[in-house]
Amino acid sequence: MVDSKHIREQFPILNKRINNNSLVYFDNGATTQKPKVVIDSVVKYYSEQNANIHRGVHTLSREATELFESARQTVSSFINSKTEEIIFTSGTTDSINIVANGLDIPKGSEIIVSQMEHHSNILPWQLWCERNNGKLKVIPINRDGTLQIKKLESLITHNTAVVALTHVSNTLGVINPVNEIIRKVKAIDQRILVLIDGAQSVPHMSIDVKNMDCDFFVFSGHKMYAPTGCGVLYVKKGLMDQLKLSRTGGGTIKTVSFERTEYVDGPLRFEAGTPNIEAVVGLAKACEFMNSIGVNNISEHEHSLLVYAQNELRAIEGVEIYADHSNKAAVISFNVKGQHPFDVGTLLDKYGVAVRTGHHCTQPLMNYYGIQGTIRASFAIYNVKEEIDIFIEALKKG
């Protein structure tokens, strides 16, 4: 059971008023608000712990380094990986680009993605195909937003090198059965590499990359109560050495000369330059915050909000919900007949309700449904049913 009152008290921004109304923040799929423990960790870092890492013998530098590497341990434990399998990045997009630009796969290879992918899991692979005479293949979806998994098997050929798939659709909330999909892919060809985009799953459900058996898993901190500008790239043990460097710089080397440079092994090889240290510190605190509530408790609470909100929306004439079922994370995309999504979003904002409107960086998905965009309401642990009531009443007034 989640103590919503206690949880909401930990998010200072929820005290803010918008247009003389209490803030109802339903744009969590874009970014989550931050609990005080995360905010305080960033303030403390700059107030008491600020120094560059991995580069100094002085006390402050050593303490900052220990803080940073301790965060790596916390994050690895959070997704059940080994510490040396965690690379810190600037976010999901950065993580996918590191993989797409670093994989040593033959020219002419085939990359498989799905019809529901965020642009960030399409564009890097599309660019790779353009540069390497590759072919981008797409797993189609059903009208309810679920993947046509049988079609995936028919798309795989001896040229398939990568399957890159979202765990949870950022637009529809649909949860893809990634464990099952990975098993099917590996049964067909063990050499095929599988990347899972976990940006929308990590905030809502327990993640176990070992059990999942993916080769790469990526996510962002800011969608799971951490600061912006930090993300994670999990690389299965043994694969990191096979990734080519797409950028280099300070912190990645053993020795440098004009004739030859020798690079370090492990995650630091890919963390060129000064990282976003305070954001990584905040990410570790966000993991601890979620663990203190219990990730399964978070899932149950958000699912109850999803079911309640969908039931209320169905009762409003003219509302069409996309992927209208409950096998989803806490995301609802819908439209109101005769009204543009932007107009609905603007109306809701007058009542203090924040939602996302537009194509949500999933234009191919919008094209599939024959629409330009949707209104998206996405929930987090601090949301409550009373806020859904405000949201529904505001919609009815429109």
N, C-alpha and C positions, 0 to 999 in steps of 0.2 A: 504493500500500500504506500502510495506516494503522499507525503505531506506537502501539498501544493502551496499552502500559505508560507511555510518555512522556506521552500525553494524560491518562491517569488521574492521574498525579502532579500535574497542574495543577489538580485539583479537590479542595480540602482536605476537603470534606464526605464524600468517599468513604472517609475514614479513620474515620468515625464507626461505632460499633457499636450495633445495635438488638437488644434482648433477647439480648445476648451473642452476636450474630451480625454478620458484616460486612454493611453496608448494601448491598442490591441495589435500586437506584432505577430502577423501571420506570413512573414516573408523569410522564414527560417531556412528555406531551401537556397536562398541567395547568400545569407550569412546569419549566424546566430548572434544573439546578444551575449555579453560576457558577465560571468559571476564575479562577485567581489574578490574571491580568492585568486582568480586569474588576474584581475586588474591590480590587486595588491602585489602580486608576484612581479609584475612588470615595474611597478613603482619602486619596489624594494630593490630590484636589480639595478635600476638607474640611481637609486639613492645610496646603496651600500655595496654593490657587487660589480659595478661596471668596469670591465677591462676587456682587452682583446684576448682571444683564447688560443691555446696551442702554441703560443709564441713567447711566453715570458717566464722568467724564473722568480719574479716577485710574487708576493703573497696574493695580491688581488687577482693577478692573471691566473695563478694556479687555482684559486677558489672559483673563478668564473669558468675555467676549463672543467673542473669537477662538476659544476652545476650543469653545464652543457652536456657532458657525457653521461651524467646521471639521468638527464632527460631522455637520452637515447635509450637507456635501460628501461625507463618507465614506459616509453612508447612501444618498445619491442615486446614488453610483457603484456601490454594492452591488446596487441593483436596476435600474441603467442608466436613470436619469431625469436631468432637469436639477435643479440645486440649488433653483431657485425653485419647483419643483413639489412640494417636500417640506414638509409641515406636521407639527410635533411635537404629539402628543396624549398622553393618559394611557394609551392602549391601543386595541386593536381596537374594543371596544365604543364608546368615545368617538368614534373616527374615523367609524364607521358612523352614529352619531347626528348628528354634524356634517353629514354629507351628507344624511341623511334630513330633518333640520330645515332645511337650507339650500337645497335644490333648489327652484327656481322653476318648478314644473310645474303644469299645469292641475288644478283640482279635478275629481274623477271619473276621474282617470288610473288605469291598472292597473300594478301592481308584480308582477313575477314572481320568485319564489324557488324553492328546491328542497326536496324532502322530507327531505333530510339536513342542513339548515342548523342551526347552533348558534342557540340562542334569541336571541343578540345580533344575528343577521342576519335575524331574524323580527320581533321586537318593535318596533323603530323603524319598520319599514315598516307593520306592523299598526296602530300608533298613527297614522301618517300617514293611512292609509286611513280609520280611524275619524273623524278630524278633518276630512277633506277629501272625504268621500263616495267614496273610492277603492275599488278592488277588489284583493285579494291573491290571486294565482294561484300554483299550486304545480306544479312539474315533478315527476312521479312517478319512482320508482326501480324497478329490477328486484330480484329476490330476492338477487342477488349484490352489491347495493349500487350498481350502476352506474346512471347517469342514463338515462332514456328520452328521448334527445335529440330524436327525431322528434316527441315530444309537445310539446316546447318550441316548435317551429315552429307548431304548431296553436294554441298558447296566445296567440301574438302577434297583436294587433289594432291598428287605427289609434289606439287609446287607450293602448297600452303605452308607458310612460314610462321604466321602469327594469327591468333584469334584475340582481338581486343574488344572487351565487352563490359558494359556498365553493370554493376551489381544491382543498383536501384535506379530507375529512370528519374531524372531530376524534374521532368515535366509531368509524368503520369503517376509516379510513385510505385510502379510495378516492380516487384522483386523477382529478379531472374534466378532460376535454380542453378547457380554457378557451380556448385559442387558436382551436380549431375552432369552439367555441360562439360566441365573439365575432364571428368572421367571418360565421357564419350569421345572427346577430342583425343585424349592420350591413348585410348584403346585403338583408335584408328591409326594414329602416328605419334609415337612418343616424342618425336623430335619437334613437333609443333609447340611453339611457345605461347603461353596464355597470359595476357595482361588483364587484370580486373580493376576497373575504375570504381573505387569505394568511396568516392566523395560524398555520395548520398546514403551510403549504408552505415558507415562508421558512426554517425551521430545517433542512429536509431536502433542498432542491434549489435549483439556480440559478434566479434570477428575472430576467427581462428585460421590464420593463413596456412598453418601446417595441415590441418584437417581439410582445408579447401584444396590444397596442393596446387595453387597457382604458381606461376613463375615470377610474376610481378604483381604487386598490389599497390595502388596509389590513392592518396587522399589528401585533403587540405585541413589545416587546423581551424580556420575561421568558421567552418561549417559545424564544428563540434565544440563551440564555446571558447576556443583559443583565439589569440590575436591573428590579424591578417598577415600575409607575407611569409607564412611557413607551411610546409607540407612534408609529406613522407613518400619515399619510394622504397618499398620492400623488394629486395632482390633475393631470390632463392639461392642458398649457398651453392657455390660452384659456378654461378652464372655471372657474378660481378666481374670476374677476370675476363669474361668474354665481351663485355661492353666496351666499345671504343669511346675515347674521350671526345666530347663535342665542345668542351671548353676547358681551359686550364688556367692556372694562376697560383698565387700564394696559398700555401697550406696543402698543396697536392703533391709536393715533390720530395725526393730524397736528396738528389744532387742536380745542379744545373750547370751546364757549360755551353758555349756556342756550338760545340760539336754534337753534344748528346745530353739529353735530360732523362733522369730516372725517376719514376713516379712511385709514390707510396702505394701500398695495397689497401684494400678495404674501402669503407665508406668515404674516408677523407680524400681519396683520389677524385671523388666527384663533387666535393664541397669547396670549390675554388673561391678564394677571396674571403672576406669577413662575412660570416653568416648573420642571419637575423637572430642574434643570440637571445634577446629578450622575448621574442615571439616563441622560440623553442622552449624557453623556460616556462612561458605561459601555456604552451601546449602540454607540457608534462602536468601542470596543475589542472588543466582541463580534463586530462585522463583520470587524475585522482578524483576530481569532482564527480565525474560520471561513475566511477567505481564506488564512490561513497554513497551514491543513490542506489546503484545496482543497474547495470545496463539492461537486464531483463525487466526490471521495474519501469525503466524508461520506455522500453518497447510496449509494455502492457498499457501504460498510461496514455501514450501517444495513439495507440491503436483504438482505445476507447474514444478518444477525441475524433479520430478519423471516422469511425462508425457513426457516432452521433452527428457529426457535421454532414456526412453524406445523406443520412436519413432526413435531416432538416432541409438540405438543398433540394432533394427529390420532391419535397412537398411544395416547392415554389414553381408556379407555372412558367414555362419558357426556359427553365434551366436545363442545360445538357451537360452531364458529367462525362468526361472521357476516362475510359478504364474504370467503369462504375462497378467495382467489386471491392472486397475487403482484403484480398491477398496483396496488400500494398504497405509501403511505409506511409508515414503521416503526411501525404501530399495529395491534394485534390486540384485537378485542372478542370475548369468548366467555362461555359459561355452562357450568356443570357440572350435569348432570341430578340433580334432587332436592336441590340445594343453593342457598341464597340467595346472591346475589353478595356481600352484606355479610359473610356468614359465611366465605366463601372468602377475602375480603380480610383479614379478621381473622386467619384461620389463617396466611395467607402472612406477615402482619406478625410473627407469632411467630418466623418464621425470618429476619426482617430484610428481607423482600421487600416493597417499596412498590408497590402498584398502585392504580388508581382504580376505585371501584365505584359503581354508580348509573345514572342516565339521561344523565349527561355533558352536561347542558343541551341535550338533543335528544329531548324527550318525543314529538314527532310521529314521529320515527324509531322510538322504542321501541314506539309504538302500531302502527306498520306491521308490525313483527315480532311483535306480540302479547306483549310482555314488559314487565316493569317496569324492568329494568336489565340491565347486563352487568358483567363484569370486564374492565377494559381494561389491557393491558400496552403501553407505548409506549417506544420506544428512542431513545437519543441516541448521540453520537459516543463517549462514554466507556464505553458498555456493551460487554460481551464475552460470548462464547459460554459461558464458564464460569459466568457469572451466570444464563444461561438454564437451565443444568443444575441449579443450585440451586433455581431457580423451579419447574422440572418435578418435581424430587424432593419439594419441599414440597407441591406439588399432589397428588402420589401418596399422600403420607402422610395427606392429608385424606380 
